[in-house]
């Protein structure tokens, strides 16, 4: 494993050097070199975020049972594949097209304005690639909360609608020049735009779908359904941590001076999230649970995604630590009190911690970091900014949550009462790999489940 990781680092380093060398060869002046570096950095960041699909696939597969592994891998492949097509056709236009009353875009369908004969046009292609991997992330979050009992056909439909409409509409409000951005709402890399959208949709999907067979006893007590491969889940978390260095620093959209600083705040928050989720669950259950600790790292990453360019490294540690505590408490609350079956903790990690990260801007943002990242001066409550920014952030969190919850309810109920959302009882017990795909992930192995 150490040899594999070392070779992977070498390949990534060589790839970066090669791409930068190409920029220097073909760019004559300083202006062209800067533009070329921006182009290469955006593409490299997009490639890293794309690799996060593998991380999500490994996390979800590891946290669930062996009899559903093929189904989960198929879903993670298809939400990017099908999602890419619909985001190209209409999603980009809704998110970044000419604004209609600040609510949604309506132009540039099929990316028709990108001129391959101009630098601006070529950069627009790169921008689309960077944005489509974000759209895929929002869609794949939902998969984990609805794992092990969802019909594959139903999954394809809701995944397509999330990438084509639900994600682009709220994305337009914040990143596409819509009404929230005009009020001063900020979300640097997507705690709300990406993660909370996926988290709220996952919440509705899990409620409409209902819990897995055997998850709750007759008197409503939850029963643990252990994942079959924690090492695979751990590998997925490390892949996601790596990919987040494209997710957050890449959101500069340029090879700018702040990308190293954003990478630092990102990693510190992840580390704090892991440590404090471990401590929290250790106190509650008297054991340092590995799965909760892994989710803690993801919680820290989700929490810092919105404020990563606006807060100090110390604030990033605090934000990540609080996210780690929140995710542990939230997972237990959703499972034991609300009795909503979320096999991977997607609602807590992405929905709840995404909201926390977005609100944290209104608490911890500092003007000097915002200005250094190319934004207007933004100050949170703890740094002399009063309640104004916190109020704007809260409005954005509530508005996006309201939109996604309403749209997702219509979507999931529509699927449920038409083609059906959940597999039959016999298929769920046998496993979706056989029932939905006619094959096993671990053929030849006896799996006792």
Secondary structure, DSSP 8 states (H G I E B T S, - for coil): -HHHHHHHHHHHHHHHHHHHHHHHHH--SHHHHHHHHHHHHHHHHHHHHHHHHHHHHHHHHHTS-GGGHHHHHHHHHHHHHHHHHHIIIIIHHHHHSSEETTTEE---GGGTT--TTSHHHHHHHHHHHHHHHHHHHHHHHHHHHTTTSB-HHHHHHHHHHIIIIIHHHHHHHHTSS-HHHHHT---SS-IIIIIIHHHHHHHHHHHHH---TTSB-TT--B-----S-HHHHHHHHHHHHHHHHHHTGGGG-S--TTHHHHHHHHHHHHHHHHHHHHHHHHHHHSS--HHHHHHHHHHHHHHHHHHTTTS-HHHHHHHHHHHHHHHHHHHHHHHHTS----TT-HIIIIIIHHHHHHHHHHHH--HHHHHHTTS-----GGGT-TTHHHHHHHHHHHHHHHHHHHHHHHHHHHHHTTT-SB--HHHHHH-HHHHHHSS-TTTTS----
